[in-house]
Amino acid sequence: MPASLGPQSLRGLAHPLRVRILRVLREQGASTATRLAGDLEESSGATSYHLRQLAAYGFVEEEPRRGPGRERWWRVSTPDDTPSTLRAVAVADFQRVQDFLAVASTVPDEWGSSVTIGNRTLRLTPEQAAELLGRIDRVLADYPPDRPGEPAPTDSGKVVFQWQSFPQVR
């Protein structure tokens, strides 16, 4: 991942498909252009091209040889805790909210009480903020993650749980 995200490196995220690719790699781990094409309902040529663009800007890297054949596997370049990664994650998460809002009126009524976009400002010490995040993570661990290819209950749907935690600076 670039050391800092300036105007030049942000061009790497300028295309919506690149943001979606980066999101899938973060959430599901390393993948190939072909697998990403299937997940994102795009052509493998398009995902291959955009993976190379993301690599040129330092957002993804090729994973050492994995599996049979000549498939190229790609992964996110750095852990999720660097400032530049956090910015890329925020861009991807913002796009996800935008995508949802574009189709929100088509969501079945039974999902109505499970949808929210909100915020709450708290007064916490750094230790309390870390403890809160740990508690949230433990709660989320009680729920089954989405695992592509694994069977899921017929009445279930993918639910994205997003949150941000950072000190308010202004």
Residue pairs with C-beta under 8 A, 6 or more apart in sequence:
1 58
1 59
1 76
1 77
1 78
1 82
1 84
1 85
1 88
2 9
2 12
2 57
2 58
2 59
2 84
3 84
4 83
4 84
5 84
5 87
5 88
9 57
9 58
9 84
11 57
12 18
12 53
12 54
12 56
12 57
12 58
12 59
13 19
13 22
13 57
13 59
13 88
13 91
15 50
15 53
16 95
17 40
17 42
17 46
17 47
17 50
18 50
18 53
18 54
18 59
19 91
19 92
19 95
20 40
20 92
20 95
21 36
21 40
21 47
21 50
21 51
21 54
21 60
22 54
22 59
22 60
22 76
22 88
22 92
23 92
23 93
23 95
23 96
24 31
24 36
24 39
24 40
25 31
25 36
25 60
25 74
25 75
25 76
26 76
26 80
26 89
26 92
28 39
28 148
29 75
30 63
30 66
30 73
30 74
30 75
31 39
31 73
31 74
32 71
32 72
32 73
32 74
33 44
33 47
33 48
33 51
33 72
33 74
34 44
34 47
34 71
36 42
36 44
36 47
36 51
36 74
37 43
37 44
37 46
37 47
39 148
40 47
51 60
51 72
51 74
54 60
54 74
55 61
55 62
55 74
58 77
59 76
59 77
59 88
60 74
60 75
60 76
60 77
61 74
61 75
61 77
62 72
62 73
62 74
63 73
63 74
63 75
66 73
67 73
76 85
78 84
78 85
79 85
80 86
80 89
90 164
93 162
96 160
96 162
97 117
97 162
100 160
104 115
107 115
111 157
114 159
121 168
122 132
124 132
129 165
132 165
133 165
136 163
140 161
144 152
146 152
146 158
